[in-house]
Amino acid sequence: LILQFLEVLREQWIRAKYERKEFTEPGKQLPYSNGLKEGILWKRGRDNGQFLPRKFLLSERDGCLKYFAKPDAKEPKINIKIDTINATFQPVKIRNPNGLQISYLKDNKTRNIFLYHEDGKEIVDWFNAIRAVQVHYLKVAFPMASDNEVRDHLRKFLKEGYMEKTGPRQREAFKKRWFTLDHRRLMYFKDPLDAFAKGEVFVGSREHGYSVKQGLPAGAQGSFSWQYGLTIVTPDREYLFTCETESDQQDWIAAFSRVIEQPMTPQEYASKCQDGVHFSPPAPAHQPHNREN
């Protein structure tokens, strides 16, 4: 995931420097740095999977990203608060070299939208514009923070991939699901391009009773296909997973460990208290599906 992310940025940085000469004029304003961006992006339909052109508007003044079902629509289809957004390049998942995933919180649950643009420069400009607005808001919220501390507050995916999971009784058969670790939110999906997670779990810090262990508890009875297990321990219950390879297992354990070893901020603790539900969110009224434990 990180390599995909860096490859898209690296290509456009080279083009900006050597082809477009964007860095040769001192004081020149970059196209994504004025706090306002508007344009057409191809958006994947939530239910039918079809990509259609949609108008998007990013406004630093309003602190939000909006998209409109029609170019001449007066009211946005969705109004996304900038501080809830996680933007990341996803060329492999979206199957487009200029693919971009926008994840954000809707009613304290994560919603994914998948976008692309024919022009690689344009999609990178959108990514940079979103990040620039987020950095501005973080510097206002944390005026004494260093640039590195501000960067650490930006939401980002730490790891994605398939694992198998079982239910809370630890007797159900393990099911293969796509997992995303978005800092302290671990989400799982039936398909990597699902708009909504089937479930989420908050991953807190060690000082609040969270830990990750290699292997499964001795009493786990659910049948599974993959042999490399790991267990997430929370104050409420244990979550059991299996990975296809030992390398996957160790990568997931390392990703969870990085999160668990970080102290929780007051905002993260408040978010955990608001969630209240682990791995079984109510299905959105407009999206019927079978819920899983």
C-alpha positions as CSV (number, residue, x, y, z in Angstrom):
1,L,0.0,0.0,0.0
2,I,2.8,2.4,0.9
3,L,4.7,1.5,-2.3
4,Q,1.6,2.3,-4.4
5,F,1.2,5.6,-2.6
6,L,4.8,6.6,-3.1
7,E,4.9,5.5,-6.8
8,V,2.0,7.8,-7.8
9,L,3.5,10.8,-5.9
10,R,7.0,10.1,-7.2
11,E,6.0,10.1,-10.9
12,Q,4.1,13.4,-10.6
13,W,6.9,15.0,-8.5
14,I,9.4,14.2,-11.3
15,R,7.0,15.5,-14.0
16,A,6.4,18.7,-11.9
17,K,10.1,19.4,-11.5
18,Y,11.5,18.5,-14.9
19,E,8.5,18.8,-17.4
20,R,6.3,21.5,-15.9
21,K,9.1,23.4,-14.0
22,E,6.8,24.1,-11.1
23,F,9.6,24.7,-8.6
24,T,11.7,27.1,-10.6
25,E,9.8,30.3,-9.7
26,P,10.3,31.5,-6.1
27,G,7.0,32.4,-4.4
28,K,4.9,30.7,-7.2
29,Q,1.6,29.4,-5.8
30,L,1.1,25.7,-6.4
31,P,-2.2,24.6,-8.0
32,Y,-3.3,22.8,-4.9
33,S,-2.3,25.3,-2.2
34,N,-5.0,28.0,-2.3
35,G,-7.6,26.2,-0.2
36,L,-10.1,25.8,-3.0
37,K,-10.4,23.2,-5.8
38,E,-13.3,22.3,-8.1
39,G,-13.5,19.8,-10.9
40,I,-14.9,16.5,-12.3
41,L,-13.7,13.1,-11.0
42,W,-15.0,9.7,-12.0
43,K,-16.7,8.2,-9.0
44,R,-17.6,4.5,-8.5
45,G,-21.3,3.9,-7.8
46,R,-22.0,2.6,-4.3
47,D,-24.3,-0.3,-5.5
48,N,-23.7,-0.9,-9.2
49,G,-19.9,-0.4,-9.3
50,Q,-20.1,1.8,-12.4
51,F,-17.8,4.9,-12.6
52,L,-19.6,8.1,-13.5
53,P,-18.4,11.7,-13.7
54,R,-19.2,13.8,-10.6
55,K,-18.5,17.3,-9.7
56,F,-16.3,17.8,-6.5
57,L,-15.7,20.9,-4.6
58,L,-13.0,21.3,-1.8
59,S,-13.3,24.4,0.3
60,E,-10.8,25.4,3.1
61,R,-13.1,28.2,4.2
62,D,-16.1,25.8,4.7
63,G,-13.8,23.0,6.0
64,C,-15.4,20.3,3.8
65,L,-15.3,18.3,0.6
66,K,-18.5,18.1,-1.4
67,Y,-19.7,16.2,-4.4
68,F,-22.7,16.8,-6.6
69,A,-24.7,14.2,-8.5
70,K,-25.0,16.7,-11.5
71,P,-22.7,19.5,-12.6
72,D,-25.5,22.1,-12.2
73,A,-26.9,20.8,-8.9
74,K,-27.3,23.5,-6.2
75,E,-27.1,21.1,-3.3
76,P,-24.3,18.5,-2.8
77,K,-25.1,14.8,-2.6
78,I,-22.6,14.5,0.2
79,N,-20.9,17.1,2.4
80,I,-17.7,15.6,4.1
81,K,-16.0,17.3,7.0
82,I,-12.3,17.7,6.2
83,D,-11.1,16.5,9.6
84,T,-12.8,13.1,9.0
85,I,-11.1,12.3,5.6
86,N,-8.5,9.8,4.9
87,A,-7.3,10.1,1.3
88,T,-4.9,7.5,-0.2
89,F,-3.9,6.3,-3.7
90,Q,-5.3,2.9,-4.7
91,P,-4.3,2.1,-8.3
92,V,-4.4,-1.7,-7.7
93,K,-7.6,-1.9,-5.8
94,I,-9.5,0.5,-8.2
95,R,-7.7,-1.0,-11.2
96,N,-6.7,2.4,-12.5
97,P,-3.2,4.0,-12.3
98,N,-4.8,7.2,-11.1
99,G,-7.2,5.7,-8.5
100,L,-7.9,7.5,-5.3
101,Q,-9.8,6.3,-2.2
102,I,-11.6,8.8,0.0
103,S,-12.7,7.4,3.4
104,Y,-14.6,9.5,5.9
105,L,-16.8,9.2,9.0
106,K,-20.5,9.2,8.4
107,D,-22.6,8.9,11.6
108,N,-19.3,7.7,13.3
109,K,-19.0,4.8,10.8
110,T,-16.6,4.7,7.9
111,R,-17.7,5.3,4.3
112,N,-15.5,4.7,1.3
113,I,-15.7,6.3,-2.1
114,F,-13.5,5.4,-5.0
115,L,-12.4,7.9,-7.6
116,Y,-10.1,8.3,-10.6
117,H,-9.1,10.9,-13.2
118,E,-7.6,10.3,-16.6
119,D,-4.8,12.8,-15.8
120,G,-2.3,11.7,-13.2
121,K,-1.4,15.3,-12.3
122,E,-5.0,16.1,-11.6
123,I,-5.6,13.2,-9.2
124,V,-2.3,14.1,-7.3
125,D,-3.4,17.8,-7.2
126,W,-6.6,16.6,-5.5
127,F,-4.7,14.5,-3.0
128,N,-2.3,17.4,-2.2
129,A,-5.2,19.9,-2.0
130,I,-7.0,17.8,0.6
131,R,-3.8,17.3,2.6
132,A,-3.0,21.0,2.5
133,V,-6.5,21.9,3.9
134,Q,-6.1,19.2,6.6
135,V,-2.7,20.5,7.6
136,H,-4.1,24.1,7.8
137,Y,-6.9,22.9,10.1
138,L,-4.5,20.9,12.3
139,K,-2.1,23.8,12.7
140,V,-5.1,25.9,13.9
141,A,-6.2,23.2,16.3
142,F,-2.6,22.5,17.5
143,P,-0.8,25.8,17.2
144,M,2.2,24.6,19.3
145,A,2.7,21.3,17.4
146,S,5.7,20.7,15.2
147,D,5.4,19.8,11.5
148,N,6.1,16.2,12.4
149,E,3.4,16.2,15.1
150,V,0.9,17.7,12.7
151,R,1.8,15.0,10.1
152,D,1.3,12.3,12.7
153,H,-2.3,13.6,13.2
154,L,-3.2,13.1,9.5
155,R,-5.4,10.0,9.1
156,K,-3.7,7.2,7.1
157,F,-4.1,3.5,6.3
158,L,-1.5,1.5,8.1
159,K,-2.3,-1.9,6.5
160,E,-4.8,-3.6,4.2
161,G,-5.3,-7.2,3.2
162,Y,-7.2,-10.4,3.6
163,M,-7.5,-12.3,6.9
164,E,-10.0,-14.8,8.2
165,K,-12.2,-14.0,11.2
166,T,-14.5,-15.8,13.5
167,G,-17.4,-14.5,15.8
168,P,-17.4,-13.7,19.5
169,R,-18.2,-17.2,20.6
170,Q,-15.0,-18.4,18.9
171,R,-16.9,-21.5,17.6
172,E,-18.1,-20.2,14.3
173,A,-16.2,-21.0,11.1
174,F,-13.6,-18.4,10.1
175,K,-14.6,-16.3,7.1
176,K,-12.2,-14.6,4.6
177,R,-12.6,-10.8,4.7
178,W,-10.8,-7.8,3.5
179,F,-9.4,-5.8,6.4
180,T,-8.2,-2.2,6.7
181,L,-6.4,-0.7,9.6
182,D,-7.0,3.1,9.6
183,H,-5.0,4.1,12.6
184,R,-7.2,3.0,15.5
185,R,-10.1,1.8,13.4
186,L,-9.9,-1.8,12.2
187,M,-12.6,-2.5,9.6
188,Y,-13.6,-5.5,7.5
189,F,-15.4,-5.8,4.2
190,K,-16.7,-8.6,2.1
191,D,-15.1,-7.0,-0.9
192,P,-12.2,-4.5,-1.0
193,L,-14.5,-2.0,-3.0
194,D,-17.4,-2.1,-0.6
195,A,-18.7,1.4,0.4
196,F,-19.4,0.4,4.0
197,A,-17.6,-1.8,6.4
198,K,-19.4,-4.9,7.7
199,G,-17.9,-4.1,11.1
200,E,-15.4,-2.0,12.9
201,V,-13.4,-2.4,16.1
202,F,-11.5,0.3,18.0
203,V,-7.8,-0.5,18.7
204,G,-6.7,1.3,21.8
205,S,-3.4,1.6,23.7
206,R,-1.7,-0.9,25.9
207,E,-2.3,1.2,29.0
208,H,-6.0,0.9,28.4
209,G,-5.9,-2.9,28.2
210,Y,-5.3,-3.6,24.5
211,S,-2.7,-6.0,23.1
212,V,-1.9,-8.3,20.2
213,K,-0.7,-11.9,20.5
214,Q,0.7,-14.3,18.0
215,G,-1.5,-17.4,17.6
216,L,-5.0,-18.3,18.7
217,P,-6.3,-19.2,22.3
218,A,-6.2,-22.8,23.1
219,G,-10.0,-23.0,23.4
220,A,-10.8,-21.6,19.9
221,Q,-13.0,-24.1,18.1
222,G,-13.9,-22.5,14.8
223,S,-12.7,-24.2,11.7
224,F,-10.2,-22.2,9.6
225,S,-8.2,-22.6,6.3
226,W,-5.2,-20.4,7.1
227,Q,-2.8,-21.6,9.8
228,Y,-1.1,-18.4,11.0
229,G,-3.3,-16.9,13.7
230,L,-3.2,-13.8,15.8
231,T,-5.4,-12.4,18.6
232,I,-6.4,-8.9,19.4
233,V,-7.1,-8.5,23.1
234,T,-9.4,-5.6,24.2
235,P,-11.1,-4.8,27.5
236,D,-14.4,-6.3,26.2
237,R,-13.3,-9.4,24.3
238,E,-10.7,-11.2,22.2
239,Y,-10.8,-11.0,18.3
240,L,-9.4,-14.0,16.5
241,F,-7.9,-13.9,13.0
242,T,-5.9,-16.1,10.7
243,C,-3.5,-15.2,7.9
244,E,-2.5,-17.0,4.8
245,T,1.3,-16.7,5.3
246,E,3.6,-16.2,8.2
247,S,4.8,-13.0,6.5
248,D,1.2,-11.6,6.5
249,Q,0.8,-12.6,10.2
250,Q,4.0,-10.8,11.2
251,D,3.1,-7.7,9.2
252,W,-0.3,-7.5,10.8
253,I,1.2,-8.0,14.3
254,A,3.7,-5.2,13.6
255,A,1.0,-2.8,12.4
256,F,-1.3,-3.5,15.4
257,S,1.7,-3.2,17.8
258,R,2.6,0.3,16.4
259,V,-1.0,1.5,17.2
260,I,-1.2,-0.2,20.6
261,E,2.1,1.2,21.8
262,Q,1.0,4.8,21.1
263,P,-0.8,6.6,23.9
264,M,-4.4,7.5,23.2
265,T,-5.2,11.2,22.7
266,P,-8.3,12.6,24.5
267,Q,-10.0,12.8,21.0
268,E,-9.3,9.2,20.4
269,Y,-10.7,8.2,23.8
270,A,-13.8,10.2,23.2
271,S,-14.2,8.5,19.8
272,K,-14.0,5.1,21.4
273,C,-16.6,6.0,23.9
274,Q,-18.9,7.2,21.2
275,D,-18.6,4.1,19.1
276,G,-19.9,1.7,21.8
277,V,-20.3,-1.2,19.2
278,H,-17.5,-3.5,18.0
279,F,-17.7,-5.5,14.8
280,S,-21.5,-5.3,14.5
281,P,-22.7,-1.8,13.3
282,P,-26.3,-1.3,12.4
283,A,-26.8,-1.6,8.6
284,P,-27.5,1.8,6.9
285,A,-31.1,2.1,6.0
286,H,-30.3,2.4,2.3
287,Q,-28.0,-0.6,2.2
288,P,-29.6,-3.9,3.2
289,H,-27.2,-6.7,3.9
290,N,-26.6,-9.6,6.2
291,R,-24.8,-8.4,9.3
292,E,-21.9,-10.5,10.7
293,N,-20.6,-10.7,14.3
